[in-house]
Amino acid sequence: MTAQSSPARYPTGGDYVDALQHPGLAFTDPQLKTGTVTSDTFGMPEPVSGNFASVFQVDTGTGQRWAIKCFVRPDPDRHRRYAAIAAALRTLHHPALIDIDYQADGVMVTGVRYPLLKMHWVQAQGLMPWLESQLSHPDRILAVAEQFAQVVTTLEQAGIAHGDLQHGNLLITGNDELKLIDYDGMYVPAIAGLPPNEKGLVNYQHPRRADADYGPGLDRFSAWVIYTSLHALAVRPDLWRRLRATDDDTKLLFAATDYLDPTTSNAFRDVRSAGPPHLARLADQLAVFTQATPAQIPPLQTVSLSSVATPMSASASRSGAAAEAPDWLADHLPAASASPAASPAGPAMAPPVYSFAGHLNLARLAVFCMLLAAGGAAAAALGTALLAVVPAIAWATIVLAGVLVIAGTYRAHPLIAARRQARHAYATAQRELAAAQTDEQNLRQTHQRLHADRAAQQQQLRQARDTAVHTRATETARSQQQLQQTLQGIENQRAHPSNQQQFREHQRLTVIAEQHVQAALNRAVIADNPPHMINTKLAAALASSGFRTAADFVGYHTVSGRGQYDKTYLKRTPGDYGTYVENIGEGRAKSLLRWRDSIRTHAESQAPRTLTPAQRQQVAAEIQQLHASFTLQQDNAKQRARAEINQAQATEKATQSALDTVERQQEADATDKRANLERRITGAQNTVAAARRYVQYRRAELEPMTKLSLGSYTAAIVKVAA
């Protein structure tokens, strides 16, 4: 066994999986040696793999669980870096931070010791899924934002920077407690001078971040990004849908491209216009920071929770500002501040009061002129000398001009402009609500289609399984039927009379008798014992033609000569045409046949009548061998049928196994899709709820302004003028 603090070649994640099957041999830490490594469905240690390490969970069985980080890449500064980080974390004792234990020779793989990092296992949820489930709870989001600000401030005050602040390194426990994890890129004063070993997630990093920025202020830009995003989501949960693509797991609200040109960024525009002034200030500050250098960015400064306005409280504060604003300030207030609104949950608000700034004196003058014109017209009608010098049409023109002036100042009044903005905002909020409801409905329809598709898949699988069973049953029945037919055919052959002992003995005796007769015919030479009418010369002629014995011919036939002499042909076999022999006519041919028949008759009378014991034994042996061949044929037929049936069963089993694999995969895919859709539906529901609250907020903001009219405006002007 050898020990290495920084081996040139590090094990892979698979190497660690093999080694940690035996924790008692792999670990040096006493707690880990007696622990159990969490396994996957195959019983193998289950890692969570990254670019630099594989993390395993070890349960000691005493209620303690540890996260064990095993490195897959070398780093010559690792020992110094982690020793300094571990010491710095121990001095902070912050609830959001987790103490780490760097063990230089903590794990052995193939006989070589490698370092590991030991820390308490945190049972928590990632910030991203937690946010998606909490969009309808702004107070909880703001509480997490404050926890984040506290831990960032604690690190800053200690001269420490995390180095990779992003959603993936922020966990939320079941009690809504924030946990900051993954300290690989952390900066602590004790390692000043070492280069950074990672750059952090790009969507959270300043566009001008460089290696020279590796210091205590490294987290400032990332902290502002996260803090601003959390506050924005607490106020406007619909930004989650507006600024993020479906299943976007790379950012909260801002992306690296937004930092390059904040003036054209949708994210900065939407966050800035979300409503509360504090959020606009946060967005403006962050936009300014993108154009500064990382060193110029100040530490994170929290927003007082008492000043943070939710959609309902913001409306009340803006309404109060509009109502209490002095006359000279009305034209200088932002439109949002000049728009009165009422909280739906609070008491009904009085209609806003028209304010008349200096630039509205024209309206007052118009009213005065109209009153004067009205008086002039009356005087003209009564013939009053003083005012009658002005024609009535002039007075009418003055009245008309006054009406136009009043109407123009009415449209230009801040309250009327604010009402137009409020109406536009209310219509936009309604459109956003409709879009959110459409998204939710689409997701629900997709969920229903997923359910229907899954049912169709299951039906197809059932049909495929039924087909496999039917095919196996059909093949089995066919093999069994063919076997029965084969066995029956063999049994019929076995039982056939020709395959019985007695028949075979009779058949053998017949053959022996025929052989005996044939031998007698072969011995009967024509020349030696010439038949009647056959002399020596004719016997020689017959012999020269191949007819030497009684066995050489079986009959004859005569062909008419048609006026000439007839020809007789001796037949060697029954089907033979015959051979012509000179001077052998029909009479001599008959004589030869009689002679042959007499020899045959005599031989048949002398042939054996029974088989000898040896011959009977030979027949019995043949019968036994024949029946053995029948048995062998039956065995072979059974074996073939059994093989065919086994093959059909094996095919069905393989098909069912393949279908099992397909079903598991389909079920896993469906489960993932279902969980994803349900998560998205929950998020969509939260977005709808937030959009509905925002519509209520905009409606409450618009409601007091509905009583604003040209008539009420004119009445207010007349009252002021009077």
N, C-alpha and C positions, 0 to 999 in steps of 0.2 A: 504494500500500500504506500502511495506517495501523496504528498499534499502540495497543492498549487494554489497560490492566491490569485493569480491571473493567468490561467492556461491560455495558450495560443489558440487552441481549438476547443470550443465549448460544446457540450452535448446539445442535441436537438430536443424539442418537446417530447418526441417519441422515446428518446433515450431516458428522459426523466420518468416517463410513464412506466417504462420497464423497471427502472431502479426502485421506484416508490411502491412497487407491489410488495416490497419487504421493508417497511419503515424501520423495523428494528435494526436492520443492517445499514440502511441508507443514511439515517440521521445520526447526528452526534448529540443533539439536544435531548435530555432525558424525557421531557414532556412529549416531544415528537416521536421518540422511539417507541413509546407505548400507545401511540395514537393510531387512529384509523383514517386512511386517506379516502375521501369521498370518491365513490366509483360511479361509472356510467352503467348503462343497462347490460353491458357485457362483463361487468365485474372488474374493469380496468380503471386505474386512477384517472379521474376526469380533470383535465386542465382547462384554464381560461388563458388562451394564448394571445400574445401581443408581439410587437416587433422586437422587444428586448428581453422578454421573459415569459415564462409560463407560470401561472399561479394555481396552486392546489389548496384545497381545504382539508384540514386535519382536525379530527374530533378526538379529544383526549378521553372522552367518556366520563369526565367529571363536570360537565356543563360548560367547559371551555372549548372554543373552536378557534383555530388559528388559520390565517392566510399565509401561505408559504410561497414566496416568489423565488423561482429558480431561473437564473440568467442563461440566455442562449447566445449572448455575444460578449466578447471580452471588453474590458475597460481598465486600463492601467491605473486610473485614479479612483476606481470604485471603492477600495477599502478606505482611503482617506475621506472620500466624499460622504459615504454612508456613516462612517464613524462620527463625522462632524454633524451631519443632519440628525442622527439619533440623539446625540448629546444636546443639540439645540432644542429639539422637540421635548425632551424630558424637562427642560427648564421652564417651558411655557405652561404646561398643564392646562391647555385649553380644551374644553369639551368637544370642540369640532375637530381636533387633531388627534391622531392615533400614534402612540409610541411605537417605535420600530426597534428591532434587534437584528443588527447585521452580524452574521456568523460567517467568518472568512472560510472556514472548512466545514460548513454545516451539512453538506450532502455528498454522498459518495456515488459515483457512476462509473461502472467498469473499473473499479479499483482506484479511481482518482477522486480526490476531494475538491469540491467546488463551493463557492460562497452561496449563501441564501439570505433572504430577508424574511424575518418572522414578525408578524403583527396580528393583533386581534382581528378576527373575522367580524365584519360589520354586516348585520342583517338589515338591509335597507333597500330603498328603491332609488333608481337613478333620477336625477332632476328632471329629465325630459318626460318620462312617463308620469312622474308625480305631477308635474305642471299640467299635463293634459287632463288629468283627473281632477284638478283643483281649480280650473279656470273660473268656476262659479263661486270660489271662496277667496276673494281678494285679501281678506284679513290674514289668511294663512300664508298667502304668497308674500305679503308685506312682512310678516313675521320672519319668514325665511330670508328675505332680503336684508333685514336687520341683523340676523345671525351671520349672514355672509359678510356684511360690512364690519361686524365686530371681529371676526377672525382675520379678515384682511388687515384691519387696523392693528390688531395684536401682532401680526407678522411684521408689518411695516415698522412699528415702534421697536421691535426687536432687531431690526436690520435684516429681516429675512424675507425672501420672495419665493413663492411656490414655483413659478416658472411656466406653469401650464394650466392657468385657471380657465376652465371650460366646463360645460355641462356634464361631460363624461366623468369628471373627477369630483363631482358634487353629488352626495347621496343624502337622501332624506329618510329617517327612520319612521317607524310607525307612530312615534310621538311628535312628528314634525321637527325633529332635531337634525340640524345640518352636520354632515361629516365631510371633511376634505381629505381626499386620498391621493395616492400616487405622487411620491416625493422624489421621483427620479431626477427631475430637472430643477430641484430646489436649490436656492442660493442661501448660504449662511455665511457669516463673517469669517469663519474659520477656513473657508475654502476660497477666499478672495484670491484672484489670480488664476484659478483654474478656468478652462474654457467651458462654455455651456455644452451639455451633452444632448440637448434637444431644443427645438425651436417653438414648440407649442402648436396648438391647433390654429390654423391660419385665420379662421373667422373670428378669433378673439384677440389677435395680435396686432399691434400697431404696424402699419405698412412700412415703416422705416426702422423696425426693430433690427438690431445688429448684434454681433457677439459682444461688442463693447458695452452694450446695455445690460449685460449680465451683472446685476447688483441688486441692492435693496429696493430700488424703484421699479423693478422689472414688471411687477404685477399691476401697476397703476392703470394702464389703459384697459387691460382685461377686466379689472375690477369695475371701472366705469361702465364698460359694455354690459356686463352681467347685471350690475345694480340698476342701470337704466332700463334694461329689458324686463327685469322683474317688476319694476314700478309700472312700466307701460302695460304689462299683462294684467296687473292688478286693477288698473283703471279701465283698460279696453281689452277684454279677453278675445274679442274678435280679431285682434292683430295676429293672434296665433294662426288663424286661417289666412288672413290677408297677406302676411309676409313670409309664409313658409309653404313650400311645396309639400304635397302629400308624402308622409313618411320621411320628411327631411330631418336627418339626425346629425347634421353638421353644424347647426347654429340654433340660437334662440330666435332673435329677430334680425340681427345685423350680420352681413356677410363682408368678406374682405373687399369685394367690389364696391360696397357702400362707402368704405373709408377713402377710396381714391377720389371720389367727387361727391361729397355730401349734398351739394346743391341740387343735383339731379337724382338723388337717391330716393326711391319710394319709401324705404324704411325710415329715413330721417324725416321725410315729409309727413308720413302717417303718425309717427310717434309725436312729432312736434305739434300736430293738429289734434291730438287725441282728446284734449280738453283742459285739464288742470294746468295752471301756470307752472307749477313745480316741474311737471313733466316736460314742458316746452323748454324750461331752463336746462334740464338735464340733457335733452337732445341737442340744444345749442352748444352746451359745453363740450359734449362728445364730438360734435362736428368741428369745433375749434381745435380740439386735441388731435384730430386726424391730420391737421395741417402743421402742428407743432412737432418738435422732436420728442422722442420718448422721455428725455431728461427734463423737458419743460413741463411735463404733465404733473399736476399736484396730486397729493394723496387723496383717496376717496373721502368725500365729505357727505355724511348722511343727511337725509331730509327728515325733519321732525315729523313724526307720525301725526301729530295734531294738525299739521299744515297740509297733510295729504288729503285731497278731496276725492271721495268716491263720486260716481256720477250723480247721486242724489244730493250729497252735501255740497258739491260744487255748484249745483244750480241755485241753491239757496244763497250761497256766498256771492255769486254773481248778481243775483237779484237785489241783494242788499246793497251792493256797491253801486248798482244803477240807481237805486232809489235815493241813496244818500249823497250821490255825486252833486257837487255844486253846479250852478248853471254854466259857469265859465269853463268847467272841465269836461262837459258832456261831449264836446267835439273831439277831445283828445284821448278818450278811453278806447281800448281795443274793442272790436265788435263783440267778442265773446263776453266782455265785461259789461257792455252796454245792453246786452240781451237779457231782459228779466225772465225769470222762470220760477216755477214753484215746485217744490218736492211733492210728488204724489202722496207721499206718506205723511206730509205735514199739513198744516191748515191752509185754506185757500188764501191766495195772495190778492191784494188789491191791485187794480189795473195800474200800470205805470203812469207817472205824471209827466206831461210834456215839459221839457225844459227849453228855455228860449235864450240862446247865446246871442252875442252881439251881431253875428251875421244874419240873424233872423229879424232884425229891426225893420227890414224891408217888408216883411209880412205885416208888422204892426202899422207901418206907413200905408200899406195897401188897404188895411181895414179902415184907417182914418180917412183915406181918400174915398173909399166906398161909402162911408157914412156921409162924407161931405157931398159926394155925388148924389146920394139918395136925397139929401136935403136940398141940393140944387134942383133936382128934378121936381121935387115937391113945390119948390118956390116958383119954378117955371110954370108949373100947372096952376098955381094960385096967382101968378102974375106979380110976384114980389119983385120990386125994381132992382134990389141989390144983387140977387143971384140969377135973375131972369135974363141977364145979358149974355150968359153962357147957354148955347143951344142944348136942347135935351139930348141930342145925339152924342154930344161930347161927354155929357154925364154918363151916358150908357157905355161909352167907350172906356171911361175911367173904371166903371164897375167891372166890365169884362176883364180889363187888364188886372184889376185887383184879384179877381177870381183866379186868373192864370198864375199870378204871383203866389197866391196862397197855395194853389195846387202844386206849384213847383217847389216851394219851400217845404210843403208837406212831404213830398217824395224824397227830398234831400235831408229831412230831419233824421238824426241818429237813431231814434227809436223805430222809425219806419224802415230805415236801412237794416237795423238789427232784426226787425220782424222778417224782412225778406231773407236775411241770412238764416234766421231760425227756421223759416219755412223750408228753405233749401236743405238745411241740416236735417230737419225732420223727414223730408222726402228721401234724402240719402240714407238715413237710418232705416226707414221703411224698406228701401231697396236692399240694404244690407241684411235686414231681417229676412226678407223674402229669399235672398240668395242663400242665406244660412239654412233656412227651412228647406229650400230645394236640395241643398247639399245633404242635409239629414235624410230627406226623403229618398234621394238617390242612393245613399248608403244603405238605407233600409231595404230598398228594392234589390240592391246588389246582394245584401244578406239573404233575402228571400230567394234570389236566383242561385246563390251558392247552395242554399238548402235544397232547392229543386235539382240542381246539377249533382249534388251529392246523392240524392235519392235515385237519380237516373243512373249514376255510376254503380250504386249498390244493386239496382235492378239488373244492369248489364252483367255485373259480377255473378249474381244469382243465376242468370241465364247461362253464363259460361260454366258455372259449376254444375248446373243441371245437365248441360250438354256433355260435360266430361263424364258425369255419372251415367248418362244414357249411352254414350259411346262405349264405356267400359262394360255396361250390362249387355249391349248388343253384341260386342265382340265375344264376351263370355258365353252368351247363349249360342252364338254361331259356332264357337269352338266346341261347346258341349254337344250340340246337335251333330256336328260333323264327326265327333268322336263316337257318338252312339251309332251313327250310320256305319262308320268304319268297323267298330266292334261287332255290329250285327252281321256285316258282310263276312268278317273273318269267322264268326261262329257258323254262319251258313256253309262256308267252305269246310270247316271242321266237321260239320254234321253230314256233309254230302256223302252218298254211298261210295263214290269212287275213292274216298279217303278213309274207308273203313278196312279193317283187317281182312275180313272174309272176301270183300270185293278185290282187294289187292292180291290176295292169294289166288283167287280164281283167275284174275288177270295174268298173274305170273305163270300159273299152270298153262293157260292158253298160249302164252308166248313160248313156253318150253315145248309144248306139243307142236306148235307151228315150226319151231326150230328143228324138232325131230323130223317132221315131214319134209321140211326144206332140205335137211341133210340127206334124206333118202332120195329125194329127187336129184340132188347133186351127185349122188353115187350111181344113179341109173344112167349109164352111158349107152347111147343109141347103138353104137357100133358093137358094143359087147353083147347086147341083148336086143337085136333089132326087132321092132314090132312087125306086125303082119303087113305085108306089101312093101316093106323097106328092106332092100338088099344092101350088100356091102357098098356098092357104088353109090347108091343114094345116101347111105349113112355118111360116106366121105363128103358128098356134096353138101349135106346138111352141116357137117362139122366145119367145112370151109366157109360157110355162111354164118358160123357162130352158134349153131344149134347142135351142141355136142351131147348134152344131157337132158333129162326130162325137166330140169329146172330152167332151161333156156327158153322155153316158150310156154304161153298160157292159152293160146287159141289161134284162130285164123279167120280170114274172110276172103271171099272169092269175088272177083271183079269180072263181070260179063264182057266177053270180047266183041259183042255186037256182030255176030256172023262169023267171027273167027273163034279160035279156041279161047276158053276162059283161063284167067290167071288166079292162082291161089297164093295168098300172102300169109306167112307165119308171123304171129304177133308175140313180141317179147314181153310186153306188158299189156294190160287191158286197154290202155289208151293209145297204144302204139298202132301206126297204120299197117305195119307188117313188112316183112322182107320176102321178096320172091326168090324161090329156089327152083332151079330147073328140074322138071319132071316130078315136082311135088304138086299133084293136083289135089282136088278137094277130097277124093277118096283116101289118098295116102295121108292127108292132113288129119282126117277123122281118125284114121288108124293110129297116128301118133298121139292124138289126144286121148283115145281109149287106153292106149298103153300108159300114158302119163297118169290118167285117172286111176288105173289099177294100182300103179305104184303108190299113189297118194293114199288110196283107200287102205292098202296094206300097211303103209306107214302109220296112218292114223290109228289103225287097230293095235299097232305096236307101241304107240306113244304113251308116256307116263300118265297115270290117272291121279296121282297125288304128289304133293311136294315133299321133299325130304325135310327132316327136322332142321337142317342147316338153312335150307331155302326158306322155311317158315320163320326162322329166327332173323334171317336177313330182311324178310318182308316186315316183320315186327319192328326191327330197327328203323327201317325206312318210315314206317307209320309214326313211330315215336319222334323221329327227326322232323317229320312233316308237322306234327302237332306242336313240337317245340318252336318251329318257325312261325306257326300261327300265334303262339303265346308271345313270341318276340315282337311280331307285328302289332299285337295288341298293346304290349308295353310301350313300343315306340309311338303308337298312336296316342296313348295316354300321356306320354312325356311331351309330345308335341302340343297336345291340347293344354296340358298344364303350363307349358312355356308360353303359349299364346295368352292364356288367362292371366298368368303372372305379368306378361308384358302389358296387357290391357290395364291391369291394376297399377303397375308401375307408371304407365303413361298418365292414368288418372291422378295418381298421387303427385307426380311431377307437375301436372297442370294445376291441381289444387294448391300445391306449394307456391307455384308461380303466382296464382291468383291471390294467395295469402299475402305475398310480398307486395303485389299491386295494391291490395286493399289496405295494407298497413301504410304504404306510401301515400295513397289517396287520402286516407284518414288523417295522416300527419299533415299533409298539405292542407286539407280542409280545416283541420284544427288550427293551424297557423293562420290561414286566411280568416277563419271565423273569429279567432282572438284579435287579429288585426282589425277586422271590420267592427267588432264590438268595441274595441278601443277607440276606433275612429268615430263610431256612432256616439260613444260617450262624449268624446271631444266635440262632436257636432252638436249634441244636446247642450253642452256647456256653452258653445258658441251661440246657439239659438237663444238660450236663456240670457246670455250677456247682451246679445243684440236686442232682445225684447226689453231688457232693462234700459238699454240705451235709447230705444224708441220712446219708452215712458219718460225718460229723462228729457229728451228733445220735445216731447209733447208738453211736458210740464213747463219747459222753458218757453214754448210758444203760446201756451194757454192764456197767460195774462195779456199778451199782445193782440189777441183776437178782437178786443174791444176798441183797439185803435182804429179810427176812421177819419175820413176827411171832415165829417161833420163835427166829431169831438175835437179835432184839431182846430177847426175854425172857431168853435165855441170857446176853446181855451185862449185863442188869440184875441177874440172879441172881449173876453173877460179881462185879459191883460191890458188890452188897449183901453178898455173902459176905466 
